[in-house]
Amino acid sequence: MGGGPRRLKGALSAAFGSSGRPTPGTPKKRTAPPKNRKSTVSTIEHPELGRVQLALSRKARRITLTVRPDCTIRLSVPYGIPVATGLQFLETKKQWASVALMKYRSLTRTIMPPYSTREHRLVVVPAAAGKPPGFKVGGGLITVTCPEGMPPDGPQVQQAVKKGICEAMRQEAKAMLPVRLEELSRATGLQYGKVTVRNTVSKWGSCSARNDISLSLHLMRLPDHLIDYVLIHELCHTVHKNHGPQFHDLLDRLTGGRHMQLRRELKGYHTRW
């Protein structure tokens, strides 16, 4: 079942040429591939873009610059291509990368206390400088550590915040969703196979050909009646594997004639941040 309004999907990337070969006149010094390692990753500081991950990769066939939804910038250089060539490529694409960063930052929600999931409350605590941000879930809290000198609304701390929230929702979803699905299965008479909970952002849930049901942990963002609607939706797929008239008739009957109303309400929510 779809996860609501779509946003920028995946990472944005730019590639150099078709084969990753350096331009004429490039220095002949080559990167040497370490034994038994697919890639080597280091961090460089760019005066305009900030931190950029430099990955020397065995798998890469061309130089690529990627901006990810979490605002991480990654420059991948194939082994055998001089690092200087990769850095030259970065300079030619820095304006593109800046635009991509602005797009993702405009879509990225900053989460700060006070914030709570169903059973956990977010707290941000200071930590010593030089350590990466981290998180711990327990005792009803999502505790995120923020190193000294690092802004809590910056991308690194926000990544830890969202990972902590996802872990809290995972724990809550595993405790609640399988139990509620079994209750609705008994009430409707619709039987299913296995049930799993995953960090799925493309859809709220799915039902396989074997009637195994997969549920997104992001269902925990929904009110109870919409969670029930999604679960009943997936249970209906144990009978009808498509979204034809028979499927909609069954779903409408099992939701007391409120199928379209609930469907419209669900569109106001999404699985992404």
Disulfide bonds with the S-S distance in Angstrom:
none
